Each structure stands twice: as C-alpha cells, then as structure tokens.
Amino acid sequence: MGKNSSDSASTERRKFERIDIAFSKQVLVFDGKGKKVGTLRQLGRGGFMMQPEKLYPRDSKVHVFVIHEQEEDIQVRINAKVRYSDPRTTGFEFVNLDAESAVEVGIIIGKYYEAQQTRL
C-alpha cells in the first residue's frame, strides 16, 4: 500500500468517527443524577461535543454523563473528561468506555451517519 491509500483510509475513518448531530434532533446529555447538562452536537468513537448548559473547565476531572437518543430510546452512560471548552461548545473524550456502551455509541453514530449521507 502506498502512502496515498493510507491517507485516504484515515480521512474516511475520520469522517465516520465524528458525526454532526443537528440541534433540532435534541439528543440530550444528562449528568449522572439525571439533570440535563447539554445538547449533543457531535459524536465519535473517541468522544463527543455538546452545547453545554454551563461552562466546563478544561481540567482532569472525569464526569459521568448519560447520552439520550430519544427516537431510538438509547441511553448510554459514559465517563468523559474535557478536551476542549469555550462558551458555546465543550468537547469530551470518553474514559474507559465499556463494550456495551461502545456498541450503543456505534448505533447512534450509524443512525446519524446514514442521515448525513442522505443530505449530501
């Protein structure tokens, strides 16, 4: 395999890894106690981005969240830490994502990946 085929594969993988989710879909993010903390805007195999209700500082704290995809009624409990934060969006990296949660994240990614392809 030449360098170009490898670059192409990683570009394709990156496109699939981060799926944009329209605000109108209202995929909500809750804290571990069930309080709404934001709206999911992007989801990938390694983490997610949301529009938060409050500012999350970029520190080493591990947060517990539940991502709730209402149409499929999928609720994924995850641990994540802040990787990026500004007043409008916060990006999180999953921490110790278990196999069951990874499958559920994959189902949500697949659903919105298909929707994204039909818009193109």
C-alpha positions as CSV (number, residue, x, y, z in Angstrom):
1,M,0.0,0.0,0.0
2,G,1.3,3.4,-0.9
3,K,1.1,6.5,1.3
4,N,-2.0,7.8,-0.6
5,S,-4.2,4.8,0.1
6,S,-3.3,5.1,3.8
7,D,-4.1,8.8,3.9
8,S,-7.4,8.2,2.1
9,A,-8.3,5.5,4.6
10,S,-7.6,7.7,7.6
11,T,-9.6,10.6,6.0
12,E,-12.5,8.2,5.5
13,R,-12.2,6.9,9.1
14,R,-12.1,10.5,10.5
15,K,-15.3,11.4,8.5
16,F,-17.1,8.4,10.0
17,E,-15.7,8.9,13.5
18,R,-17.2,12.4,14.0
19,I,-20.8,12.7,13.1
20,D,-22.6,16.0,13.3
21,I,-25.9,15.9,15.0
22,A,-28.4,18.7,14.3
23,F,-29.6,20.7,17.4
24,S,-33.2,20.0,16.1
25,K,-32.7,16.3,16.8
26,Q,-32.5,17.1,20.6
27,V,-30.1,14.3,21.5
28,L,-29.7,15.3,25.1
29,V,-26.9,14.9,27.6
30,F,-27.6,14.4,31.3
31,D,-25.3,14.2,34.3
32,G,-25.1,11.1,36.5
33,K,-28.1,12.4,38.6
34,G,-30.4,12.9,35.6
35,K,-30.1,16.7,35.2
36,K,-29.9,18.0,31.6
37,V,-26.4,19.4,31.1
38,G,-26.4,20.0,27.3
39,T,-27.4,19.0,23.8
40,L,-25.2,16.7,21.7
41,R,-23.8,18.2,18.6
42,Q,-21.1,15.7,17.5
43,L,-20.4,12.1,18.3
44,G,-17.4,9.9,17.6
45,R,-15.8,6.7,18.7
46,G,-13.5,8.6,21.0
47,G,-15.8,11.2,22.4
48,F,-18.4,13.8,21.8
49,M,-19.1,17.6,21.7
50,M,-22.1,19.2,23.2
51,Q,-23.6,22.7,23.6
52,P,-23.5,22.8,27.4
53,E,-25.9,24.5,29.9
54,K,-22.8,25.7,31.8
55,L,-19.1,26.1,31.2
56,Y,-16.9,23.1,31.8
57,P,-13.3,23.9,32.6
58,R,-10.5,22.0,30.9
59,D,-9.2,20.0,33.8
60,S,-8.5,16.4,34.6
61,K,-11.9,15.7,36.3
62,V,-13.8,12.7,35.0
63,H,-17.5,13.5,34.5
64,V,-20.4,10.9,34.4
65,F,-22.9,11.6,31.6
66,V,-25.9,9.9,30.0
67,I,-26.4,10.5,26.3
68,H,-30.1,10.0,25.5
69,E,-31.1,9.5,21.9
70,Q,-34.9,9.8,22.1
71,E,-36.0,8.4,18.8
72,E,-34.4,5.0,19.4
73,D,-34.7,5.4,23.2
74,I,-31.0,4.7,23.7
75,Q,-29.4,5.9,27.0
76,V,-25.7,5.5,27.1
77,R,-23.9,6.0,30.5
78,I,-20.4,7.2,29.9
79,N,-17.4,8.7,31.7
80,A,-15.6,11.5,30.0
81,K,-13.1,14.3,30.5
82,V,-13.0,17.8,28.9
83,R,-10.6,18.1,26.0
84,Y,-11.9,21.4,24.6
85,S,-14.1,24.1,26.1
86,D,-15.4,27.5,25.0
87,P,-18.6,29.3,25.9
88,R,-20.6,27.6,23.1
89,T,-19.3,24.1,22.9
90,T,-17.4,21.6,25.0
91,G,-15.6,18.5,23.6
92,F,-15.1,15.4,25.8
93,E,-13.0,12.3,25.4
94,F,-14.5,9.0,26.6
95,V,-12.7,7.5,29.6
96,N,-12.8,3.6,30.0
97,L,-15.8,3.1,27.6
98,D,-17.1,-0.4,28.2
99,A,-18.1,-2.7,25.4
100,E,-21.8,-2.3,25.8
101,S,-21.6,1.5,25.8
102,A,-19.3,1.4,22.8
103,V,-21.9,-0.6,20.9
104,E,-24.7,1.9,21.8
105,V,-22.5,4.8,20.8
106,G,-21.9,3.0,17.5
107,I,-25.6,2.6,16.9
108,I,-26.1,6.3,17.4
109,I,-23.2,7.1,15.1
110,G,-24.6,4.8,12.4
111,K,-28.0,6.4,12.6
112,Y,-26.8,9.9,12.1
113,Y,-24.1,8.8,9.6
114,E,-26.9,7.5,7.4
115,A,-28.9,10.7,7.8
116,Q,-25.9,12.8,7.0
117,Q,-25.3,10.8,3.8
118,T,-28.8,11.3,2.5
119,R,-28.5,15.1,2.9
120,L,-25.4,15.3,0.7
